[in-house]
Amino acid sequence: MLDRKPEPLTPKARRTRAALVEATRQIVGEEGVPAATVQTICARAGIGRTSYYNYFDDAPAAVAEVAETAGQEIRTAFDALHGDRPRGLDRLETCLTMLLSIARDDPAHALLLTALAQSDDTLPDMLSAEIAAELIGAGLSPDPAAPFMATATLALTRRLAEGKLSADVPSCTRMLMAACRG
């Protein structure tokens, strides 16, 4: 991505850049990462291609910004959930419930997260590391449970957001927690 800092942007430029980012979020969530091209982003945002290049080098740069922001949002949400609680299965259950609840309460956001996870390992790796830390905190081995649970959680999140599963988040969480307990 070009080294452009948002601070010096005019209010109109900030709005333009925000429209491009929001268009990218929508396209990725609805159609997947491959659909996020400069042309589709510009069409969705109602902004010309020439203007696009004032903010991003290419479509992957816009997708990378969306992915980074989404990852930060999840990390912040996890941190807010935990407070000073010790690591362990209770914290893990809370995190899994939060992710699955996003699918029920904000399907568009869940579809965005899972589409990003399908094209980039950042979110699945972060989720797997979080699960591993909680399993270790509970005195359990993270291998192979953590990567499996990350993949299963993201898959369930996608299916819930698509309306292909009952929105029974507690049942889904119990199923995931049973997998980590053996």
Solvent accessible surface area in square Angstrom, and as a share of the most:
residue,aa,sasa,rsa
1,M,125,0.56
2,L,69,0.34
3,D,128,0.66
4,R,72,0.26
5,K,113,0.48
6,P,64,0.40
7,E,130,0.58
8,P,106,0.67
9,L,34,0.17
10,T,81,0.47
11,P,79,0.50
12,K,142,0.60
13,A,17,0.13
14,R,107,0.39
15,R,153,0.56
16,T,23,0.14
17,R,24,0.09
18,A,60,0.46
19,A,35,0.28
20,L,0,0.00
21,V,25,0.14
22,E,79,0.35
23,A,4,0.03
24,T,0,0.00
25,R,51,0.19
26,Q,68,0.30
27,I,3,0.01
28,V,0,0.00
29,G,4,0.04
30,E,109,0.49
31,E,107,0.48
32,G,14,0.13
33,V,31,0.18
34,P,118,0.74
35,A,24,0.19
36,A,7,0.05
37,T,60,0.35
38,V,16,0.09
39,Q,121,0.54
40,T,54,0.32
41,I,0,0.00
42,C,6,0.04
43,A,82,0.63
44,R,93,0.34
45,A,25,0.20
46,G,68,0.66
47,I,30,0.15
48,G,46,0.44
49,R,124,0.45
50,T,118,0.69
51,S,40,0.26
52,Y,0,0.00
53,Y,88,0.33
54,N,88,0.45
55,Y,19,0.07
56,F,0,0.00
57,D,57,0.29
58,D,61,0.32
59,A,10,0.08
60,P,92,0.58
61,A,7,0.06
62,A,0,0.00
63,V,17,0.10
64,A,58,0.45
65,E,31,0.14
66,V,0,0.00
67,A,22,0.17
68,E,106,0.48
69,T,51,0.30
70,A,2,0.02
71,G,14,0.14
72,Q,103,0.46
73,E,68,0.31
74,I,3,0.02
75,R,84,0.31
76,T,90,0.52
77,A,32,0.25
78,F,0,0.00
79,D,79,0.41
80,A,84,0.65
81,L,61,0.30
82,H,9,0.04
83,G,57,0.55
84,D,149,0.77
85,R,89,0.33
86,P,115,0.72
87,R,104,0.38
88,G,9,0.09
89,L,38,0.19
90,D,105,0.54
91,R,22,0.08
92,L,0,0.00
93,E,62,0.28
94,T,36,0.21
95,C,1,0.01
96,L,0,0.00
97,T,49,0.29
98,M,30,0.13
99,L,7,0.03
100,L,0,0.00
101,S,20,0.13
102,I,28,0.14
103,A,1,0.01
104,R,109,0.40
105,D,97,0.50
106,D,64,0.33
107,P,57,0.36
108,A,72,0.56
109,H,34,0.15
110,A,0,0.00
111,L,35,0.17
112,L,4,0.02
113,L,3,0.02
114,T,3,0.02
115,A,4,0.03
116,L,7,0.03
117,A,13,0.10
118,Q,136,0.60
119,S,63,0.41
120,D,61,0.32
121,D,97,0.50
122,T,85,0.49
123,L,16,0.08
124,P,28,0.17
125,D,86,0.44
126,M,34,0.15
127,L,3,0.01
128,S,21,0.14
129,A,61,0.47
130,E,6,0.03
131,I,1,0.00
132,A,21,0.16
133,A,27,0.21
134,E,0,0.00
135,L,1,0.00
136,I,108,0.55
137,G,41,0.39
138,A,39,0.30
139,G,67,0.65
140,L,65,0.33
141,S,76,0.49
142,P,29,0.18
143,D,107,0.55
144,P,110,0.69
145,A,21,0.16
146,A,2,0.02
147,P,68,0.43
148,F,114,0.47
149,M,0,0.00
150,A,3,0.02
151,T,90,0.53
152,A,22,0.17
153,T,0,0.00
154,L,19,0.09
155,A,52,0.41
156,L,24,0.12
157,T,3,0.02
158,R,48,0.17
159,R,108,0.39
160,L,12,0.06
161,A,11,0.09
162,E,69,0.31
163,G,61,0.59
164,K,117,0.50
165,L,67,0.33
166,S,82,0.53
167,A,58,0.45
168,D,62,0.32
169,V,2,0.01
170,P,73,0.46
171,S,41,0.27
172,C,14,0.08
173,T,4,0.02
174,R,144,0.53
175,M,106,0.48
176,L,4,0.02
177,M,2,0.01
178,A,59,0.46
179,A,47,0.37
180,C,12,0.07
181,R,137,0.50
182,G,102,0.98
